[in-house]
Amino acid sequence: MLDRISSPADLKNLTYEELEQLAADIRNEVINTVLVNGGHLASNLGIVELTIALHRVFTSPEDKIVWDVGHQVYAHKLLTGRKDRFATIRQYGGLSGFPDRGESPHDAFGTGHAGTSVSAALGMAIARDLAGEWHHVVAVIGDGALGAGMAFEALNHAGDLGRKLIVVLNDNEMAISPPVGALVRLLNLVRVHPKYRLAKQEAVKTMTRMPLGPTAWAFSKRLKGELKRALIPSTFWEELGFDYLGPIDGHKIKQIEGALIRARDRGPKPNFIHVLTAKGHGYAPAEVDAVKYHGVSPSKTDVNAVPSYNRVFGQTVIRLMRENPKIVVITAAMLDGTGLHPVVNEFPDRVFDVGICEQHAVSLAAGLAARGYIPIVAIYSTFLQRAYDQVIHDVCIQNLPVVFAIDRAGIVGDDGRTHQGAFDISYLRSIPNMVVAAPKNEDELQHMLFTATKAGCPMAVRYPRGYGQGVPLQPELKQLPIGKGEKLRDGQDVAIVAIGTMVAAALAAAEQLSKEGIECAVINARFAKPLDSELILEHASRTKRVVTVEENAVAAGFGSTVLQLLGSSRLTGVRTECIGIPDSFVEHGPQELLRSMFELDPEGIAQRIRSSFPELTLQGNTKQREGTKR
């Protein structure tokens, strides 16, 4: 059936039996592709029928559908002319795993982070009205994203404006991890109270048997309202200014269509449709464990026995919390992604998952720190961006000892532009009182975390996505001197100053160049702020050539810090080169490929040194010839 669909228009004339077959075909295509390529599985399986119904009722791209987060758009892509390229999803040069306005006119708004859909959709609705146009605007948001503060701000504004807007809540009781908060309890009351729906149905039957008239209808309306108020703790959406429809079975296409049509055809007022779905629907393993199958890694034949960085992070945090009862952990709906499940199992009262509320997470940490606790905020680099004001205002101005454990720093790979952690050094190093560090490997990570809990000031520790380097973990944690790096290799020709994951690549590049007669000193900076000025200036004065390497944006990054140091010193004649992520957003693709493209692998670093300092190649050739003669 899927082969018959080349655009949403092809859905209009299908029977419901054919639509059910289409839903099954879509699920098979998604499962087969994601198990090979990796990607978001459970979320995409749960929204298939809703996606079909949306494209049946609305006319995309004239009508605008905005997908919150966007990790659930695989069915949408299959139905909007991209099924022939679907096998390339999340592959370099292929389809993005998220909505992309440059990829298709059916992708009305590019997304990747949660909580933005209602704001964007409201903006589109306002633009439509100002232009005198008549199309529909729909925001599709999950219950996890609905808890984000930005979503509430947008709902509040939409209800106040009263413009025509449709918000569809995809309520599957899940974000990446199970969602938290009072709102979830409110939604669950709707789920677990079939009495409300049954009572409503019985009331309708009773009213239809009564003589028609204003009195009967008024009584009916009052009865419905009283039943809602009795069984649901708040008429929340109506109070916000929305007409509420639901809850609707999200796997019954006909039911969903009916609700969408009612909302579409109502007058100029915002509508809220509550749809109940099951994450992973139609694939038993994902239904049983939606957290495990939220994101699936590409299939591989080998098994990497080296622990991941977030696993080492979780193990280290457990050790720290056992030794210090003042240490607490905060995360924003990322218990699984940041490796905190073992931590919360042992310390359920000292780990706080605040939901998709990064701003709240940071200010909550500031409050705890103000009362003598040492909070560790475990968060992805790209998500910490959302709490930048809180980092400055609530933490750093007050110089509170909050530890920022920044996961997914640098190139993350297949999730693409919205998830690459390319900016954290740049946006953190300019903040007074903030210490910014990055470990060279997983062993140094545990020591840096220990150091951060002892620092007595705000400290960020950034580390990459994926597996470590296989180095043994030292049994005893040691406190590293803040602002001090280490020389790992001596050399008279070039000083390579690297930080984080780039230290190993710099060492390998130095080994390559040594075979060519070019001797490079390699410094593990450890800290982007404060710098080890003495160590860097010593080698800069000796070699007169400095190369910085970082898995961060070159703009305002670690290399810029080193350049500022050299510029403010009295050294003359020092030539420099900064290697890092260029001034562009990084597309999706394998980490190794992207690092190679940006010269962030040993071969790339070596080649940049050759091209930047061509005299060294001539010098090296001379050394090799003289060695041969001897």
C-alpha positions in Angstrom: 0.0 0.0 0.0 2.9 2.4 0.8 4.0 2.1 -2.8 0.8 3.8 -3.9 1.5 6.9 -1.9 3.6 9.6 -3.5 2.0 12.6 -1.8 -0.5 13.3 1.0 -3.2 13.8 -1.7 -3.1 10.0 -2.4 -4.5 9.4 1.1 -7.8 11.2 0.5 -9.6 8.4 -1.3 -8.4 5.3 0.6 -10.8 3.2 2.6 -10.2 2.7 6.3 -9.2 -0.9 5.6 -6.6 0.3 3.2 -5.4 2.9 5.7 -4.9 0.2 8.3 -2.8 -1.7 5.8 -0.9 1.5 5.0 -0.2 2.0 8.7 1.2 -1.5 8.9 3.4 -0.9 5.8 4.8 2.3 7.3 5.7 0.5 10.6 7.5 -2.2 8.7 9.4 0.4 6.7 10.4 2.3 9.8 11.4 -0.7 11.8 13.5 -2.2 9.0 15.3 1.1 8.2 15.9 2.2 11.8 17.3 -1.2 12.9 19.9 -0.7 10.2 20.6 3.0 10.2 19.8 3.8 13.8 17.4 6.5 14.8 14.2 7.2 16.8 12.1 4.1 16.8 9.4 4.0 19.5 8.3 7.5 19.0 7.8 7.0 15.3 5.9 3.8 15.7 3.4 5.4 18.1 2.3 8.2 15.9 1.6 6.5 12.6 -2.2 6.6 12.6 -2.1 10.2 13.9 0.2 11.2 11.0 -2.1 9.5 8.5 -5.1 11.3 9.9 -3.4 14.7 9.9 -2.5 14.4 6.2 -6.1 13.2 5.4 -7.8 16.1 7.1 -5.3 18.9 6.3 -3.7 19.8 2.9 0.0 20.0 3.3 2.0 22.1 2.5 -0.7 24.7 2.2 -1.8 23.9 5.7 1.1 24.0 8.1 1.9 21.1 10.4 4.6 21.8 13.1 6.1 18.8 14.8 7.5 19.4 18.3 11.0 18.0 18.7 10.6 16.4 15.3 12.0 13.0 16.2 8.6 11.4 15.3 8.4 12.5 11.6 9.4 9.3 9.9 5.9 8.5 8.8 5.4 12.1 7.8 8.4 11.8 5.5 7.2 8.6 4.0 3.9 10.2 3.1 5.3 13.4 1.7 7.3 12.2 -1.3 10.4 10.9 0.4 9.9 7.2 0.6 12.4 6.5 -2.2 15.1 8.2 -0.1 14.0 6.9 3.2 16.8 4.3 3.4 19.2 7.3 3.6 17.7 8.8 6.7 20.4 10.0 9.2 23.1 9.0 6.7 25.6 11.6 5.5 24.1 13.4 2.5 20.7 11.7 3.1 17.4 12.6 4.8 17.6 14.3 8.1 16.1 12.5 11.1 14.2 15.7 11.9 12.1 18.2 10.0 14.1 20.3 7.6 12.7 23.2 5.7 15.4 22.8 3.0 14.5 19.2 2.5 10.8 19.5 1.7 8.0 22.2 1.6 6.0 19.8 3.8 8.4 20.4 6.6 6.9 23.7 7.7 9.3 24.4 10.5 12.7 22.9 11.4 12.9 21.4 14.9 15.1 19.3 17.1 14.5 20.5 20.6 11.3 20.2 22.7 8.7 22.7 23.5 9.0 25.0 20.5 6.0 23.9 18.3 3.2 25.9 19.8 5.3 29.1 19.7 6.2 28.6 16.1 2.7 27.5 15.1 1.2 30.6 16.8 3.7 32.8 14.9 2.6 31.2 11.6 -1.1 31.7 12.6 -0.5 35.4 13.3 1.4 35.7 10.0 -1.5 34.0 8.2 -4.1 36.4 9.7 -1.9 39.5 9.0 -1.6 38.4 5.3 -5.3 37.7 5.0 -4.8 34.0 4.3 -7.1 31.1 5.3 -5.0 28.0 5.7 -4.8 25.9 9.0 -1.9 25.7 11.4 -1.4 22.6 13.5 1.1 22.0 16.3 1.8 18.4 17.3 3.4 18.2 20.8 4.1 15.3 23.1 3.2 15.1 26.8 6.9 15.2 27.7 7.5 18.4 25.7 4.2 19.9 27.0 5.9 20.2 30.4 8.5 22.6 29.0 8.1 26.1 30.2 8.2 27.5 26.7 5.2 25.4 25.7 3.2 26.9 28.6 4.2 30.4 27.6 3.0 29.8 24.1 -0.3 28.2 25.2 -1.0 31.1 27.5 -0.4 33.6 24.7 -2.4 31.5 22.2 -5.4 31.3 24.5 -5.2 35.1 25.1 -5.0 36.0 21.4 -7.9 33.6 20.5 -6.6 33.0 17.0 -7.5 29.9 15.0 -4.8 27.3 15.9 -5.0 23.6 16.5 -2.8 22.0 19.1 -2.6 18.2 19.1 -1.3 16.5 22.2 0.3 13.2 21.5 0.0 11.7 24.9 2.0 8.5 25.2 3.1 8.9 28.8 6.7 9.1 27.6 9.4 11.6 26.7 12.9 10.0 26.3 12.5 8.9 29.8 9.1 8.7 31.6 7.8 12.3 32.0 7.6 13.8 35.4 5.5 16.5 37.0 2.0 17.5 38.1 0.8 17.9 34.5 1.5 14.3 33.9 -0.7 13.3 36.8 -3.5 15.5 35.3 -3.2 13.8 32.0 -3.1 10.4 33.6 -6.3 11.1 35.3 -7.9 11.5 31.9 -6.4 8.2 30.8 -7.4 6.2 33.9 -10.9 7.6 34.2 -13.0 5.9 31.5 -15.9 6.7 33.9 -15.8 10.3 32.5 -16.2 9.1 28.9 -18.8 6.5 29.9 -20.7 9.0 31.9 -20.6 11.5 29.0 -22.0 8.9 26.6 -24.8 8.0 29.0 -25.6 11.6 29.5 -26.0 12.1 25.7 -28.3 9.0 25.5 -30.4 10.4 28.3 -30.7 13.8 26.8 -31.7 12.4 23.4 -34.7 10.6 25.1 -35.9 13.8 26.7 -38.1 16.4 25.1 -36.0 18.8 23.2 -35.9 22.4 24.4 -33.7 25.1 25.9 -34.1 23.7 29.4 -33.0 20.2 28.4 -30.0 21.5 26.4 -28.9 23.8 29.2 -29.2 21.0 31.7 -27.1 18.8 29.4 -24.4 21.3 29.1 -24.3 21.8 32.9 -24.2 18.1 33.5 -21.3 17.7 31.1 -19.4 20.5 32.9 -20.1 19.1 36.3 -19.0 15.6 35.3 -15.7 17.0 34.0 -15.1 19.0 37.1 -15.9 16.0 39.3 -13.6 13.5 37.5 -10.8 15.8 36.1 -9.1 18.1 38.7 -9.1 21.1 36.4 -10.7 22.3 33.2 -7.2 23.4 32.4 -7.3 23.8 28.6 -10.7 25.6 28.7 -9.4 28.0 31.3 -6.5 28.8 29.0 -8.9 29.7 26.2 -8.9 26.5 24.1 -11.8 24.3 23.1 -10.9 20.8 24.3 -11.5 17.6 22.4 -10.6 14.3 23.8 -9.2 12.0 24.9 -9.1 10.3 21.5 -7.7 6.8 20.8 -4.6 7.6 18.8 -4.6 4.3 17.0 -8.1 4.6 15.5 -7.8 6.7 12.3 -11.5 7.3 12.0 -11.7 8.6 15.6 -8.7 10.9 15.1 -10.1 12.2 11.8 -13.4 13.0 13.4 -11.7 15.1 16.1 -9.5 16.9 13.6 -12.4 17.7 11.3 -14.4 19.2 14.2 -11.4 21.3 15.3 -10.7 22.3 11.7 -14.3 23.4 11.0 -14.9 25.3 14.2 -14.8 29.0 14.3 -11.8 31.2 14.9 -10.7 29.9 18.2 -7.7 27.8 19.4 -8.5 24.1 19.8 -6.7 21.5 21.9 -7.0 17.8 20.8 -5.9 15.2 23.3 -4.8 12.0 21.6 -3.8 8.9 23.5 -1.1 6.7 21.8 1.3 4.0 22.8 5.0 4.6 22.2 6.4 1.7 20.1 2.9 0.6 19.0 3.0 -2.4 16.7 6.5 -3.6 17.6 6.5 -5.8 20.7 10.1 -5.0 21.9 9.5 -1.3 21.7 6.1 -1.6 23.4 7.7 -3.5 26.3 10.7 -1.1 26.7 10.0 2.3 25.1 13.0 3.8 26.8 15.5 1.3 25.3 13.9 1.6 21.9 13.5 5.4 22.0 16.8 5.8 20.1 18.4 2.8 18.4 22.0 2.6 17.3 22.9 1.3 13.9 23.3 -2.4 13.7 26.9 -3.7 14.1 28.5 -7.1 14.0 31.1 -6.3 16.6 30.5 -5.5 20.3 32.5 -2.7 21.8 33.6 -3.7 25.3 35.0 -0.3 26.1 32.6 1.7 28.4 30.9 4.8 27.1 31.7 8.2 28.6 28.3 8.5 30.1 28.6 5.1 31.8 31.9 6.2 33.3 30.1 9.4 34.4 27.4 7.4 36.1 29.8 5.1 37.9 31.9 8.1 39.1 28.8 10.0 40.3 27.8 7.0 42.4 31.3 6.9 44.0 31.2 10.6 44.7 27.7 10.5 46.2 28.6 7.6 48.5 31.5 9.6 49.9 29.7 13.0 50.1 26.0 13.2 51.2 25.9 16.9 50.0 26.2 15.9 46.3 22.9 15.8 44.4 22.2 15.3 40.7 19.8 17.1 38.4 18.8 16.2 34.9 16.3 17.5 32.4 14.5 14.3 31.1 17.8 12.7 30.4 18.2 10.0 33.0 18.9 7.3 30.5 20.8 9.4 28.0 23.3 10.8 30.6 23.8 7.4 32.3 22.0 8.2 35.5 19.7 5.2 35.9 22.2 3.3 38.2 22.6 6.5 40.2 18.8 7.0 40.7 18.5 3.4 41.7 20.9 3.8 44.5 20.1 7.4 45.5 16.4 8.0 44.6 16.1 10.9 47.0 19.1 12.7 45.7 18.5 12.6 41.9 16.0 15.0 40.4 14.6 14.7 36.9 12.8 18.0 36.3 11.5 17.1 32.8 12.2 19.1 29.7 12.9 22.2 31.7 16.6 23.1 31.4 16.2 26.7 32.8 14.5 25.3 35.9 17.2 22.6 36.2 20.0 25.2 36.4 18.1 27.6 38.8 17.1 24.6 41.0 20.8 23.7 41.2 21.6 27.3 42.1 19.1 27.1 45.0 20.5 23.9 46.3 24.1 25.3 46.0 23.0 28.4 47.9 22.1 26.1 50.8 25.4 24.2 51.0 24.8 21.3 48.5 26.9 20.4 45.5 24.6 19.9 42.6 25.7 18.1 39.4 23.6 19.2 36.5 23.9 16.4 33.9 22.8 17.8 30.6 23.6 17.6 26.9 25.7 20.4 25.5 23.1 21.4 22.9 20.4 21.5 25.7 22.4 23.6 28.1 22.2 26.4 25.5 18.6 26.8 26.5 19.5 27.8 30.1 22.3 30.3 29.3 20.7 33.1 31.2 20.4 31.0 34.3 24.0 29.9 34.1 25.1 33.5 34.1 22.5 35.1 36.4 21.7 32.4 38.9 24.9 30.5 39.1 28.0 32.5 38.0 27.1 35.9 39.3 26.7 34.4 42.7 29.7 32.1 42.2 27.8 29.1 43.4 29.5 25.6 43.2 27.3 24.0 40.6 28.9 21.3 38.5 27.8 21.1 34.8 28.4 17.6 33.4 28.1 18.4 29.7 27.4 15.2 27.7 27.5 15.1 23.9 30.0 17.8 23.6 31.5 18.2 20.2 30.4 16.2 17.2 27.5 13.9 18.0 26.9 12.5 14.5 23.6 11.3 13.1 21.2 13.7 14.9 22.7 16.6 13.0 22.6 20.3 13.3 20.3 20.7 16.3 22.2 18.3 18.4 25.9 18.9 17.6 27.6 20.2 20.8 29.8 22.7 19.0 29.4 25.8 21.1 29.8 25.1 24.8 33.4 26.2 25.2 32.5 29.4 23.2 29.4 30.3 25.3 30.9 29.3 28.7 34.4 30.6 28.6 33.3 34.2 28.5 31.4 34.0 31.8 33.3 35.2 34.9 33.8 32.7 37.7 33.2 29.7 35.4 35.8 27.0 35.0 35.7 25.1 31.8 37.4 21.7 31.4 37.5 18.7 29.1 39.2 15.3 29.8 41.5 13.7 27.3 40.0 10.2 28.1 37.5 8.4 30.3 40.0 8.1 33.2 40.6 11.8 33.3 36.9 12.3 33.2 36.5 10.7 36.6 39.2 12.8 38.1 37.8 16.0 36.6 34.4 15.3 38.1 36.0 14.7 41.5 37.9 18.0 41.0 34.7 19.8 40.1 32.9 18.8 43.3 35.8 20.2 45.2 36.3 23.4 43.2 33.9 25.6 45.3 32.9 27.6 42.1 30.9 26.9 38.9 32.7 24.3 36.8 31.8 22.7 33.5 33.2 19.4 32.5 32.5 18.6 28.8 32.9 15.1 27.3 31.8 13.4 24.1 29.2 11.1 22.9 30.2 7.5 22.5 32.8 5.1 23.8 36.0 5.9 25.7 39.5 5.1 24.5 39.9 1.9 26.5 42.3 3.2 29.0 42.2 1.6 32.5 40.3 3.6 35.2 42.5 4.4 38.2 41.0 3.1 41.4 41.8 6.3 43.4 40.3 9.6 42.4 42.7 12.5 42.4 42.1 16.3 42.5 43.6 18.0 39.5 45.1 21.5 39.9 42.6 23.9 38.3 44.1 25.7 35.3 47.1 23.4 34.9 47.7 21.3 31.8 50.2 18.6 31.1 52.9 18.0 28.6 52.5 14.6 27.0 55.2 14.8 24.3 58.2 17.0 23.7 59.2 18.6 20.4 61.1 21.6 19.1 59.2 22.3 15.9 55.6 22.8 16.8 53.5 23.0 20.0 50.2 21.3 19.6 47.8 22.5 22.3 44.8 20.2 22.4 41.8 19.8 24.6 39.4 17.0 25.3 38.9 14.3 22.7 41.5 16.0 20.4 44.4 15.2 22.7 44.6 11.5 21.4 44.3 12.7 17.8 47.0 15.3 18.4 49.4 12.6 19.8 48.7 10.3 16.8 49.4 13.2 14.4 52.6 14.0 16.2 53.7 10.4 15.8 53.0 10.6 12.1 54.9 13.8 11.7 57.9 12.5 13.7 58.4 9.9 11.0 58.8 12.7 8.6 61.4 14.5 10.7 58.9 17.0 12.2 58.9 17.0 16.0 55.8 18.3 17.8 55.3 18.9 21.4 51.8 17.9 22.6 50.1 19.7 25.5 46.9 18.4 27.1 45.4 21.7 28.1 42.7 20.1 30.3 41.2 23.6 30.9 39.8 26.0 28.4 39.4 28.4 31.3 41.6 29.2 33.1 44.5 28.4 30.7 47.8 27.1 31.8 49.5 30.2 30.6 53.0 29.3 31.8 53.1 25.9 30.0 51.7 27.3 26.7 53.9 30.3 26.6 57.0 28.2 27.4 56.4 26.0 24.4 55.3 28.9 22.2 58.6 30.8 22.9 60.6 27.7 22.1 58.9 26.5 18.9 57.5 29.8 17.6 54.7 27.7 16.1 51.4 26.9 18.0 48.5 24.8 16.7 45.4 24.5 18.8 42.9 21.6 18.3 39.4 21.5 19.7 36.1 19.7 19.0 34.3 23.0 19.3 33.5 26.0 17.1 36.7 27.9 16.2 34.8 31.1 16.7 35.3 32.2 20.3 36.5 28.8 21.2 39.5 27.3 22.9 41.9 28.4 20.1 40.7 32.0 20.5 41.6 31.8 24.2 45.1 30.8 23.3 45.4 33.5 20.7 44.4 36.1 23.3 47.0 34.8 25.6 49.7 35.0 22.9 48.5 38.4 21.9 48.7 39.8 25.4 52.2 38.3 26.0 55.4 39.9 24.9 56.3 37.0 22.6 57.0 38.0 19.0 57.2 35.9 15.9 54.9 33.2 17.0 52.8 31.8 14.2 49.5 30.1 15.0 46.9 27.9 13.5 43.5 27.0 15.1 41.8 23.7 14.1 38.2 23.1 15.1 34.7 23.2 13.8 34.2 25.9 11.1 31.7 28.8 11.2 28.8 26.6 9.9 26.3 24.2 11.3 27.4 20.6 11.2 25.1 18.3 9.2 24.2 14.7 10.2 26.7 11.9 9.5 29.0 9.5 11.3 31.3 11.1 13.9 34.4 9.7 12.3 33.5 11.1 8.8 32.6 14.5 10.2 35.8 14.7 12.2 37.8 13.8 9.1 36.0 16.5 7.1 37.0 19.1 9.6 40.6 17.9 10.0 39.9 16.7 13.5 41.5 13.3 13.1 45.3 12.5 13.1 45.6 12.7 9.3 43.8 16.0 9.2 45.9 17.6 12.0 49.1 16.4 10.4 48.1 17.8 7.0 47.1 21.2 8.5 50.6 21.4 10.1 52.3 20.6 6.9 50.3 23.1 4.9 50.5 25.8 7.5 54.3 25.5 8.0 55.7 24.2 4.7 59.2 24.9 5.8 59.0 22.1 8.3 58.4 19.6 5.5 61.6 20.8 3.8 63.4 20.6 7.1 62.1 17.2 7.8 63.2 15.9 4.3 66.6 17.3 4.9 66.9 15.5 8.3 65.8 12.3 6.7 68.4 12.6 3.9 71.2 13.4 6.3 70.1 10.4 8.4 70.2 8.2 5.3 73.8 9.4 4.5 75.0 8.7 8.0 
